[in-house]
Structure formats: C-alpha cells, structure tokens
Amino acid sequence: MKIFVTGGAGFIGSHIVDYLIGRGDDVVIYDNFCTGQEIFIKHHFDNQRFTLIKDDVLNFNALKKAMKDSDFVFHIAGHADVRGGYTDHDIDLKQNFMATQNVLEAMHQLNIKNIAFSSTSSVYGDAILHPTPESYPFEPTSLYGAAKANSENYIYTYAHYYDWNAYIFRFVSWIGERYTHGCIFDFMKKLKADSSHLYMLSDGTPKKSSLYVKDGVNAIFTIIEKSSEKINIYNLGHEEVTTIKNIADIVCDELGLKKVQYTFEGGDKGWMGDNKFVHLSIDKLKQLGWEPTVNIEEGIRRTVRYLKESSFLLNAR
Ligand SMILES: NC(=O)c1ccc[n+]([C@@H]2O[C@H](COP(=O)([O-])OP(=O)(O)OC[C@H]3O[C@@H](n4cnc5c(N)ncnc54)[C@H](O)[C@@H]3O)[C@@H](O)[C@H]2O)c1
C-alpha cells in the first residue's frame, strides 16, 4: 500500500507513520512544518519507502500532485489549538475545514477511495451525557469543534457520493512521547520559568479524559483492520477521567516539586470554548477487542519524563 499522511511530522501523525513504515507500507508525509518537528521523523530519512514533501494542504495543486498513486489517505494535519478560534475566526475555517475539503477533492480527482481523519471530542461541546456516545449530536462550543464537525460531514458526503471507505476518529486529548501542546505542556513551560508557582486558566475542576499515544495508534489500526462499515465513526478515549488540578499535581510530583503554589485564574472552564467535562464512551471501540493499556496517571508521567528529556520542545511552541 502507498499511504499518504498529511501532518505526518506532528505529534500524532509521526506515530502513525512509525506504525505504517513498521508494517512495510510506502509512506508519503505531506507537512508544512508549522508545528511539525523534523526530529519526529528523521529516523526514516534513509528508508527507501519513505518520502517527505514539505508543502501546505491549502496549496491544492501541490497536494494533488503529491497524493497521486496513493491508496489510502490519513488526513491528520490541522490546527490543533482549540483555544485559538475565539480570537482568530478564520483559522479553523481555513486550516481545519477548507484544508479537509482540499484533501477530499484531491482524492476524488485522483480516484482514491480510503480516508482516515482525526476528529475530536470537541464536536460534542458541553455534552450532558457522560460517557458521551458516538450518537450524541454535534454541539460544538469552539470554532475548532465546529470546523471538525463540518469536516466530518464533508467526509461523510464524499464517501457517500463516491463509495469510499472512511474512518473518522473522535479523539480525547492524546498524551505521551512527542507531545507538544496541551495543559501538561503549558504547566511544564510555566514551571520551567518559575518552579514555585503555577497559574491555571481554570479553577482546576474541569474533568478530562486522556489517551496514551501508543494506545491511540493501536486503536486506530484496530478500527481500520476490524471495523467493516463503509463510514466508520469511533470515539477514541479512556474509561478514566481526571481533573486539571490532579494533572497539575502529577506533573509537579513527577518533576520532584513539592511546594508549588497554585493560582486559579478562571472558573469551571479554562477559556471561552473549553469544555468542563470530557469523557467519551469507548464501548464501540472495545467491542473490537481494544483496551487501553496505560492509565492516565502513568500516561501523564511518561509525558513529563519525555518533555524533561526533550526540553528544547518547550521552546518550540
Ligand atoms: N493532540 C490531541 O490531543 C488531539 C485531540 C483531538 C484531535 N486532534 C487532531 O489530531 C490532529 C493531529 O494533532 P497533533 O496533536 O498531532 O497536532 P500537531 O500540531 O503536532 O500536528 C499537526 C501537523 O500538521 C501539520 N500541518 C498543520 N497545518 C498544515 C497545513 N496547512 N499543511 C500541511 N501541514 C500542516 C503541522 O506541521 C504538524 O506536523 C489534528 O488534526 C488535531 O486537530 C488532536
């Protein structure tokens, strides 16, 4: 198989690429490196089956040229900062929605019929049903969630028009090696500047679920190998949830910081568009035989250890 991976130099995309190269596929990464890191993929540079194209998904002609002869597209590139859309109303429209439509149109023009897409728990917004099942309606509270929901609808329609196989993954927050954004990252950046004090955007009570990256990649390929719908929509998450304050406690403990003073700067949400309780049902995924192997606390500890060893990343974003 020749697999095309947009965003293959990013946190999640680079782990997908490792898996694909490991199973013997030809892989083309298409990435503009706006947040991607060469260090995440450079161990493949000498591999004959690996191709890297540095360009933008919004550059349709370059995208279509690069995608030619691919069998399967992983569309993982995106603007992954949920917060940004409140102050920049165009960024999710362009980087998450229009970018996805470019990918779909290029696939159609090249007659490629398989797509996997990185969607998000943010499509459910402030869901009132927990754990939230896949059947819950789209109620996004951020333009990020809205753009991902619109992208899902476009994927659904292209797949329906042209008889494609589509895999739509609604992720909770991923943690683990190569993690470069999110609250653990923010906490470590702040603690690097001042290890005695930690300012939090919320009151510490928002409850979130997280998924360790290797369990996440395993879930993706379990779904692709075992799910047999034409359009396969799955939550990827964890049975556990934890509060933002508890995440901060684990980060401080793993860093060996004993007396950090917390200042809570907000209410039960960290920012406009944030969701105070994110817990997705993973019953559908578990029916395929998948289980997470790493609990959330251990995942947070591994993330902290990774960022300690790769502290240059704390300055990269
Ligand atoms: N990390 C999470 O917890 C999480 C949760 C839910 C959904 N997602 C989604 O998963 C995907 C990957 O997230 P991530 O955490 O790996 O983020 P990331 O920022 O590490 O990776 C995104 C990659 O896409 C590339 N990219 C971005 N815009 C591009 C463009 N216009 N053209 C070409 N390349 C472009 C970046 O350079 C980067 O390599 C995103 O679509 C994100 O919305 C992530």
The ligand as a Tripos MOL2 file, in Angstrom:
@<TRIPOS>MOLECULE
LIG
   44    48     1     0     0
SMALL
NO_CHARGES

@<TRIPOS>ATOM
      1 N1         -3.3850   16.0520   20.1970 N.am      1 LIG1
      2 C1         -4.6260   15.8390   20.5910 C.2       1 LIG1
      3 O1         -4.8730   15.6050   21.7780 O.2       1 LIG1
      4 C2         -5.7580   15.8880   19.6020 C.ar      1 LIG1
      5 C3         -7.0630   15.7150   20.0780 C.ar      1 LIG1
      6 C4         -8.1190   15.7520   19.1710 C.ar      1 LIG1
      7 C5         -7.8620   15.9120   17.8080 C.ar      1 LIG1
      8 N2         -6.5780   16.0920   17.3980 N.ar      1 LIG1
      9 C6         -6.3440   16.2970   15.9540 C.3       1 LIG1
     10 O2         -5.3170   15.3960   15.5490 O.3       1 LIG1
     11 C7         -4.5290   16.0040   14.5140 C.3       1 LIG1
     12 C8         -3.0570   15.9530   14.9050 C.3       1 LIG1
     13 O3         -2.8730   16.6670   16.1140 O.3       1 LIG1
     14 P1         -1.4560   16.7640   16.7870 P.3       1 LIG1
     15 O4         -1.6900   16.8470   18.2420 O.co2     1 LIG1
     16 O5         -0.5590   15.7310   16.2600 O.co2     1 LIG1
     17 O6         -1.0140   18.2120   16.3020 O.3       1 LIG1
     18 P2          0.3780   18.6960   15.7310 P.3       1 LIG1
     19 O7          0.2800   20.1870   15.6760 O.co2     1 LIG1
     20 O8          1.5050   18.0840   16.4550 O.co2     1 LIG1
     21 O9          0.3720   18.0980   14.2590 O.3       1 LIG1
     22 C9         -0.2420   18.7270   13.1660 C.3       1 LIG1
     23 C10         0.6860   18.5320   11.9690 C.3       1 LIG1
     24 O10         0.0330   19.0810   10.7940 O.3       1 LIG1
     25 C11         0.9480   19.9500   10.1390 C.3       1 LIG1
     26 N3          0.1110   20.9680    9.4740 N.ar      1 LIG1
     27 C12        -0.7440   21.8190   10.0790 C.ar      1 LIG1
     28 N4         -1.3610   22.5810    9.1540 N.ar      1 LIG1
     29 C13        -0.8710   22.1960    7.9420 C.ar      1 LIG1
     30 C14        -1.1200   22.6120    6.6090 C.ar      1 LIG1
     31 N5         -1.9710   23.6030    6.3130 N.pl3     1 LIG1
     32 N6         -0.4550   21.9770    5.6070 N.ar      1 LIG1
     33 C15         0.4320   20.9870    5.8820 C.ar      1 LIG1
     34 N7          0.7110   20.5520    7.1370 N.ar      1 LIG1
     35 C16         0.0600   21.1520    8.1440 C.ar      1 LIG1
     36 C17         1.8450   20.5030   11.2480 C.3       1 LIG1
     37 O11         3.0780   20.9980   10.7860 O.3       1 LIG1
     38 C18         2.0100   19.2850   12.1310 C.3       1 LIG1
     39 O12         3.0750   18.4580   11.6970 O.3       1 LIG1
     40 C19        -5.0650   17.4200   14.3360 C.3       1 LIG1
     41 O13        -5.9620   17.4010   13.2390 O.3       1 LIG1
     42 C20        -5.8250   17.6760   15.6110 C.3       1 LIG1
     43 O14        -6.8830   18.6020   15.4240 O.3       1 LIG1
     44 C21        -5.5260   16.0890   18.2460 C.ar      1 LIG1
@<TRIPOS>BOND
     1     1     2 1
     2     2     3 2
     3     2     4 1
     4     4     5 ar
     5     4    44 ar
     6     5     6 ar
     7     6     7 ar
     8     7     8 ar
     9     8     9 1
    10     8    44 ar
    11     9    10 1
    12     9    42 1
    13    10    11 1
    14    11    12 1
    15    11    40 1
    16    12    13 1
    17    13    14 1
    18    14    15 2
    19    14    16 1
    20    14    17 1
    21    17    18 1
    22    18    19 2
    23    18    20 1
    24    18    21 1
    25    21    22 1
    26    22    23 1
    27    23    24 1
    28    23    38 1
    29    24    25 1
    30    25    26 1
    31    25    36 1
    32    26    27 ar
    33    26    35 ar
    34    27    28 ar
    35    28    29 ar
    36    29    30 ar
    37    29    35 ar
    38    30    31 1
    39    30    32 ar
    40    32    33 ar
    41    33    34 ar
    42    34    35 ar
    43    36    37 1
    44    36    38 1
    45    38    39 1
    46    40    41 1
    47    40    42 1
    48    42    43 1
@<TRIPOS>SUBSTRUCTURE
     1 LIG1         1 GROUP 0 **** ****
